[in-house]
Every structure is written in C-alpha cells, then in structure tokens.
Amino acid sequence: MPRLLTRYLAGELLKTILLTTLILVAVIAFGTAIKPLSRNLLGGADILKYVFFAAVPMMEFALPFAAGFGATLVMHRFATDNEILAMGASGLSPARIFRPIFALAAVLLLVMLSLVQFLVPMFWSRMESLLAHDVTRLLASAVERGEAFSMGNTRIYADDIVVQEAPEGSTADTRLVLVGVAALQLDSSGTPETEFTADYATMDLYRLDGRSVLKLVLGDATLFRAGDATLVRLPTAEPRALDLGRGFRLGVKMLTLPEMYRIKDEPTRFPGLAASVGNLDDLLLQDATHRLLADAFATGESIEFRDVTRDATWRIISHQGVNFEDLLFTIDGPTVETVFPDGRIVRAKGTSLLLEESWRDGEVVFDAELIEPVTIDEGLAGSPGFPAKIRNLVVPPGRIQFDEDRTPADIVARVRGIDLASIDSTRLRARFESTLAAHDLSVRKLIWDIEGRMQQRLAQACMGPLLLILGSVLAVGMRSSPPLTVYVFAFIPAILDIVLISGGEQLLRREPDLWGYLLIWSGNLILGGSCLFAWFRLRRN
C-alpha cells in the first residue's frame, strides 16, 4: 500500500508540474520572440525555430515556479480531501508521506543542473546564431530604421538598399546594392581611422563552411585617412573584407560547464579576447618591423619598401648616419631610389631623410620626406623628378618572419617575454605596457564573469527543489487557505531569491569577494530556512 500511494502521489505531481511547465514555457518563449519580430529580424519560418530554441533557456526560470505551483495545487487537494490525514491515520509518518516530494526534488535538482550547465548554454548560442545568421536581413533592417550596421570595426550607413539573391556573373550568395553610403573603419580605441563616402556600393556575401564573409566595393568614392590627413577621390574603393565567422559573438552565458573550466585554464582561447590578443599581435609586428630597420641601418644594408600608392619598390641605398627618436628615423646623407614595374629607376640624394613609422589600416606604414632632394642618374631614360614626400611605404611581405600557426597563448607569451627596456621608442614601450595591462584586466574580468556565471547557475538550480518542497509543505500546513494564497507565501521568497542571485552574480562578475558569495546564496538560505520552519511546524501539528 505505501508503494501504491507513493506512485499515485508522484504521478499526480508529475502531471501537474509538466502541464504547468509547458504553459509557462510556451508563454515566455513566445514573449522572447516579440523584440526580434518587431525589428524584422525573423522571417515566417524562423519564428517557430526561434521559439523552440528559446523554450529550453526559459525552462531555467519556468521549471522552478512550475514545480512549486504544481506541488502546491496537488498537495493542497490531497490535504483538503483528507487523503494526507488518511495516510497519517494508517500509520505513515510525515517523512514517509513526503518521500515522493523529496525524491522529485532530488530529480529536479539533477534536471536543473543539466539544464543550466549544458542545455541552456547550447540553446542560447543557437538563438543568437539564428538572429545573426541572415546578415542581409540584419543590414536591411538597420537601413530601414536609419541606423548604422556594425561589422567588426566597420560601421556602415546607407539611405536605401536592394537585395539580390545569387547575382549573375558572381560567385557571391547574396549581393546588396546600397545607395548613399558612408562607411567608417575604426581603430582599436574606437576612433575613426578611415572614412569612405560613395553614391552607391555593392556588398557581396559569401558563405563558406558555415562562415559569412562580406566584401564591400564602393563606387565613385571619397576616402579620408585620419592618420595622414589624406583626402582622395577614387573610381572604386575596396575596404578590407570582413570575416563574420559564424554570425554571432560567443558570450560566457553560451559556455557549458566543461568549456568554462577550459577557458579558465587558458583564457586566451575565448573568442571575446580576440581583439585584445590582436592588439598585442599588432604591437609584436610593430616591434619586429622597427628592429628590422634598426638592424639594417646599423649594418649599412640596403632597406627596401613597397610603395603602395604607385605600386613601385622604394629603397634606401646608402646613408651617412641615423638618429632615432620615438618612431621617427632621421637619416643623414641618404641616397634613395624608386623602381617602377616597367623597369624605370629614379635615384635621388638629399641632406637628410625623415622616415616616420605609424600604424594604419592594419599594418605598419612609413611616410618618407626627403629634405632638399636632388635627382641623380639623369641619363636613365624617362627619369622624372624625385618627389620630396612619399606616403604609405610598407615592408615587403616575407621580410618579417611570423609564425602563421601561432596561437593566442603564444602571442601573449611572446609579448611577456620581450624586454621592454630594449624597445627604443618611448611611445611604443608605453603602448606595450598599457596594452598588456589592458589585456590582463580583460582576462581577470573574464575569469570573474565565469565565476559569477558558475555560482549563478548552481544557485538557480538549487532554487527549484527548494521551491517544490516549500510549496508542498505549506499546502498541507495551510490546507484551510485557498491554494493561490498558499502559493503566494512560497512565491515571495522565490522572487527574493532570484533578485539576490542576480545581485550576487553582478558583484562576483565585478570582482569576487565574500559579500558576493553570501549575497548570491542568501536567497537559497532564506528558501531553505522557510522549508525547515514550515516542516517542523507541520510535524508539531
């Protein structure tokens, strides 16, 4: 007979809890789709997918309240129908009567842990991926709202847009024709580095192995570089292609528990630190470039550059001395030459040469100014005068050896291994110090974020079983009250628990300390204390 009663009670609880969970999850999941629908980010077929993906994350909040509500209704009915009284009269102790409740609470704890640590992060990433998968829809929606569309460090504005699927004569999957375009490329600090304006532009979208690559081409464009104050009008301009990856930015909330531990062991693997690691990699390239030039000047070697503007080769053949001060080489008595693709050679001498190093458009660029230039070798056929100023000189590919397979951890280790005292440039040395300090701070914040998320998930998982037990015990102890009134007494501590968990998580994500841990677990302590108080009162009565 006790086993039969246990199965009967457990079956009633499960039916009510599952039905309540289904209703709550359906309502909340459809509610989450309202915002992307209002922004025209979801098509007809995507709505059901999005709601399905949203259902699992919403169970993290719906399941505890559904368990508490279902247990309250079932146990209150058992108590008002005198079934609990009959069980007690037949010799069953309160612990034996509530055994199905405790068993379900243990099962619910395992279910909640599986949800918050594994299933919820997976489905969060699927939701974000679904919203970001169709880049064309995102861009078209941004243009319709008159907003900028952000892609990496590029911001695009347009007055109108036309979408062409599978355009003729192109291997692109989708082509977007933009009218009245302005594009900004920002540097690592968020400052505009290069600005483009054009009457029209085409944006080709390529999808390769699940990744999205965008290629923007502007027609009849005006280009302005903030670094050298250059204003140029071009028939066509092609900013750097953008690899959007898989369409969304991976956040800590999308990491499963094993992934969190792996990231804590090696934080540089986290995609969110890619920009920070990229800044360190850029500094390594600048330092390597500067050391290459310094060694060449010291040994008297010929130094070769690629003249990007004129598609030519530019060399410093000889010099009488070099002085360096903060990314500026001052070269005495230089002899320089330019070799054009058609074989023409132009040589010149000057009293001095100013070679200024800067970072522009993702590479090390030099601007050269020859003081009092005098063209030599006039006998060379077609030899024009030598320009005093030449911009956009870059070191030819292959001169600086970089391991293409270097990992983020390798990059950070190389930066830490550099003796900052060996860097001649005061400005570059300061950038190394500040960028490395910023990276270390980003790593610490990532670790704090992970710790806060881990504690939040554990606390959230424990809330469900506690609310189930509290609702059951209160329903029997307050059998003379309406079931909704009983549920209110369990609902209020649960809401307080969620608030305290959220507040504690924010404290831990800022910087873990004792107060953060106490705050995030205090809500469960209140729920647990309420369960114990209601249980001892029930046993006494």
N, C-alpha and C positions, 0 to 999 in steps of 0.2 A: 504493500500500500504506500509507504513513503516514497518509493521509486516512482510509482504512478503519479503521485501528487507532484513530485519534482518535475517529471516530464510535462505534466499538464501546466504547471506554473511557468516553466521555462518556455513552452510553446506559445502560451498567451503573450508573454513578454516579447518574444522574438517577433511575432506577427505585428504587434502594435508598434514596436520600435522601428522595424523595417518599413512599415507603411508611413509612419511619421517622417522618417529619414527621407524616403522617396519624395514626399510632398515638399519638404523644406528644401532639398537639394534642387528640385525642379524649379521652384520659385526663385531661389537665389541665383542659380546658374543662368536662367533667362534674364535676370536683372543685370548680371555682369555683361551681357551682350548689348545692353542699351547704348552704352557710350560708343563702342566701335560702330554700331549701326547708325547712330546719329552723325558720325563723322564719315560715313560712307566707306568704311574700311572692310566691310564684309559683304560679299555677294550672297545670292539666294542659297546656293549650295553650301556655302561656308558657314551659314548661321547654325545649322544643326551640328556641324563638326565642332564649331567653337563651343556651343552649349554642352556637347558631350565631353569635350576636353575640360571645360570649366566645372563639370559636375564633381570630378574627383577632388580637386582642391577645395571646393566648397564643403565637402564632407568633413574636412578638418574642423569646421565650426558647427555644421549642422548635426553631425552624429552625436556629440555630447549632449546637446539640448534635446535632440530627438530621444536619446536614451533616457534622460531624466524625465521628459514629458510622458513617454510611453510607460515607464516604470511607475510613475505617479498614477496614471489612469488605471493600470491593471491592478496594482496593489490596493488602490482606494476601492475599486469594485470588489476585490476579494474581501476587504475589511468590512464594507457596508453590507455585503451578502452573508456576513458571518462565517465565511469559509476559513479565514485566519483563526477565528475563535474555535471552530470545529477542529482544526488541526491541533491547536493547543490542548483542547479537551481530550483528544485522542492520545495525548502523551508526547507530542512533538515539541521540542524546545524551540525558543526563538531562533537560535543558531541553526537548528535543523530546518526550520521553515524558510529561513532566508538563505539557505545554502545555494539554491539556483541563482539568487541575486548576486552572491559573491562569485559564483562560477562565471556568470555572464560578465561581471565586472573585470575578472581576470582575462577573459577572452577579448573584451572590448579594449583593454589596455594593449594587448598584442596587436589587435587590429589598428588601433590609433598609432602605435609605434611604426607599424608597417606603412601606414598612410603618410605620416608626416616625414619619415626618414627616406622613403623610397618612391612611393607612387605620386604624392603631391608634387615634389620637385620635377619629376618627369613630365607630368601633365602641365605644370606651369610653363616649361620650356616649349611644349607643343602649342600652347595657347599663344605665346609670344611669336613663335615661328609662323603660325598661321596668319597672324596680323601682319607680319613683316615680309611674308613670302612674296606677295604680289607688289613689287616695287612700283610698278606702273600705276596701280590704284592709289598707293600712298602719295605719289607725286601728283597725280591728277587731283586728288582730294585736297592736297596742300595748295595747289594753284587756284582751285575753285574757292577756297577760303581766303585767298590773298595772303597766305603765309609762306615763309621760307621752308624749303625742303632741305634737311640736313643729311649729308652723307659723309661720315668721317669728319675731316677738317674742311669740307666744302659745303657752302651754303648756296642754294640756287633759288632765284626769284624769277617768275615769268608772269606775263599778262594773260596768256592763253596757251592751251595745249591740245594737240591732236595725237591720238594713239593709233598706230598702225601695227597690226599683227603680221608676223612673217613678211617683212618688206621685200619687194622684188630686188634682185641684184645684191643682196646682202645675206650673210650667214647669221645675222642677229635674230633672236627670237622675237623681239619687240622693238619697234622704233617709236620714239616720242618726238614730235616736232613742237618746239617751244617758240613762242612769239614774244618779243620784248623781254629779253633775257638779261639778267645780271647774275654773275657768279663770283663768289669770294672764296679764296683759299686762305685758310688761317694757319698761323704757325702754332707751335706747342703751347704758347701762352694765350692763344685766342685772339691775337692781333692780326688784322688783315695783312697778308703777305703779298698776294697777287689779286688784282681785281680785273674781271672781264665784263664788258657790256657788248651786246650784239642785238641786231634787229631780229635775228632768228637763230635757232640752234637745233641740232639733232642729237638725240641721246639714244644710243643703241644698247640694248640689254641682252647680254649673253648668259645663258645658264649652262654651267659645266659641272657635272658630278654633284648636283645639289647646291652649288655656289652660284652667286649672282655677281656679274662683272658689268660695270657701266662705263661706256665710252662716250664722252661729250665732245662734240665738234661745234664751234661757234662760227657763223658766217658773218663777214664784214664786221669784224670785232675790233674793239679798242681795248688795249691791255695796259695796265698800270702796275708797275712794281714799286712797292713801298721802299724796298731795300736800297735801290739806286735811283729812285725818283724818275724812272723811265716811263714815258708815255708813247705807245706805239700803236699804229693802226694796221691791222693785218687782214688780208682776204679771208683767211681761216685761222682759227686758234684752237689748239687741242690741249686742254688741261690733262693732268695725269689721270690715267684710267683708275677707277675705284673698284677694289675687290670688296664686295659687301659680305663676303663669307656666306653664311647660311641664313642671313637676313635678320638676325636679332643679336642683341648683346647679352651674353650669358651673365646672369646675376647670381649672387650667393644663394638666393632662395631657390634657384634651379639646380642646386647641387645635392646629390644624395649623400647619405652619411659616409660611405667609403670615399666618395670624391672629396668631401670636406677634409677628411683626415689626410688624403694625398696632397691637397692644396696646402694644408698647414705644414706638412713636411717640406714641401717645395713651392712656396708662394708664387714664384715667377712663372709657374705653369698656368696660372689663372689668366684667362684672356683679358680680364679687366685691367691687368697691369701691362698690357702690350704697349700702350702709349708711353708709360714710364720707362720700360725697358728700351723702347725705340729711341727715346731721348738720350739714354746712356750710350746706345749704339752709335747715334749721331755724333756724340762727343768723342767716342773712340775713333771715328772716321776723321773728324777734325784734327785730333791729336796726331793720328798717323800721317795725315797729309802734311801737317806742319813739320813733323820730324823728318819726313822725306825731303822736304825743301831745305830744311836746316842742314841735313847731312850733305845734300847736293851742293849747297853753297859753300860748305866747309871744305869739301874735296875739290871744288872747282869744276864739277861736272856740268855739262850742258843740261839745261832744265827745259822740258817740253810740256806745252799745254795744248789743249784743243780749244780753238776759237769758235765757240758755238754760234755766234752771230753771223760770221762769214764762212762757216764750215771750212776752216783752214787750220793749219798747225802753226803754233807760235812758240818760238824758242828764245831762251836767254843763252847766247853762245858763250859770252865771257863777261867778266866783271873785275873790278879792282878792289872791291870790299863790300861788306854787307853789315848793316846795322838793323837790329830787330827791336821793335817796341810795340807790344800789345797788338798783335795781329797785323802789324804793318812792317813790311820789309822795305828798307831804304837801301838801294843798291847803287854803288858809285861806279861811274865809268862803264855802263853796260853796253854791250853790243847785242842787238836782238834781230830776229828775222821772222818773216811770215812766209810759209809755204802754202800756196793755194792748190786746190785739187787739180787744176790744169797744168801744174808744174811751175808756174811763175813763182819767183822768190824775190822778196823785198827785204833788204837789210838796212839797219839804221843804228846810229850811235847817239848817245846822249850824255849829259853831265851826270845825271842820276835817273833812277827809276823807282817809282813808288808802286809797290805791289801790296794791295790791301786784301786781306782774307776776310770772307764773310760766309754766312750760311744762307742759301737762297734756293727755294723750290726743291728742298730735299737733298741738296748736295753742296759740297764746298766749292765756292766760286771766288775767283780773284778778279779784281779790277786793276788794270795797269795804267800808269801815267808816266810817259817818257818826257823828262824835262830837257828842253832845248834839243829836240830831235834833229838829226842830220842824216839824210838818206845817203847810203853808200852803194857801191856796185851799180852805178848809173848805167853801165854798159849792158846790164841784163835787159833783154827785150821786154817791152811793156812794163817797165818798172815804174809804178806811180809813187807819189809822195807817201811817206810813212805817217800814219795817224798818231797824234800825240797821246790819245786816250783810247783804250780798248777795254771793253767790259765783257763779262761773262766768259772768263777763261777757266777751264776745268782741267784737272789732272786726267790724262787718258786712262781709260779702263785697263786694268791689269797692272798698273804701276804700284798700286797699293794692294797688298795681299790680305784678303779677308776670307776666313773660312765660311763658305756658304752654308754649311750644315751646323753652324754654331747655335746652341740652344740659348734661351733666355738666361739660364743659370750660368752658362759660360760667359755671356756678355757681362753680367753683374760681377762675376769673379774677376774678369779682366780689368774692369773699372776699379775694383777694390785693390787689385794688385799693382796699379800704377802709383809710382812715387810722385805725388803732386809737386814736390819741390823740383822735380826735373822738368816741369812744364814752364817754359819761358814766359808765356803770355799770362799776365796777371788776370785779365778778363776771362780767359779760358780756364785758368785754375779756379777762379771763383765760380764759374759755371759748373765745373766738375763737383765742387763741394756742395753747391746748392742743389744740383740735380740729384746727386747721390743721397743727400739728406731728404729731399722730397720723395725719392723712391723708397727709402727706409720708412718714412712716415706712411706712405701708401701701403706698404707691406704690413705695418703694425695695424693700420685701420682695417685691412682685410682680415687679419687674424682676429681682431676684436669683433668684426662683423660675423665671422664664422662662429666664434664662441657665443655671441648673443643669439644667433640663429639656433645653435645646438641646444642651448638652455631653453629657448622659447619652445622648440619642438617637444622637448621632454616634458616641460610644464603643461603644454597644451594636451599632450597625450594622457597625462595623469588626471586632467580635469574631467574627462568623460566618465571613467569608472567612479570617481567620487560623486559626480552629479547623479549617476544612476543609483548609487547606494543611498544618497541623501533623499532623493525623491521617493524611493521605496519606503524607507523608514518613516519619513514624515507622513506619507499617505496612510500608513497603518496607525501611527500615533495620533493623527488629526482626522480620523475617519468621520467625525461629525461635521467637518467643514467641507465645502464644495471642493472638488478636485483642482479646479483652477486656482482657488485660494491657496491650497497646499502647494501647488507648483510655484506660486509667487515666492514663497518662503525659500524654495530651492533655487529659483531663478535669480534672485537678487545677489546672493553670494557668488553665483556663477558669473554674472556680469562684472561684479567687482574683481573676480579672479582674472577675467580677460583684460580688464584695464590695468591691473597690477602686472600681469605678464608682459603686456605691451610696454608699460613704463620701465620695467626692469630690463627688457630687451634693449630699449633705446640707451639706457645707462651703460649696459655691457658693451654695446656697439661703439659707444664713445670712448670708453676705457674701462676694462673690467676692474671692479673692486668689490669689497664685501657688501656694500649697500646695494649694488646691482643684483647680486645673487639673493640677498634677503628679500628684495622687492619682488623679483620675478617668481620666487617660491612662496611668498607670503599669502597669495591668493589661494593656493592649494592647501596651505596650512589652515586657512580660515575654513575652507570647504571640509577638510579632514576633521577639524575640531567640531564643526557643526554636525558631521556624521556621528562622531563619538558621543556628543551631547544628546542627540536625538536617540541614539541606540541605547544608552544607559537609562534614559527616561522611559523608553519603551519597555525595557526589561523590568524596570521597577514597577511599572503599571500593569 
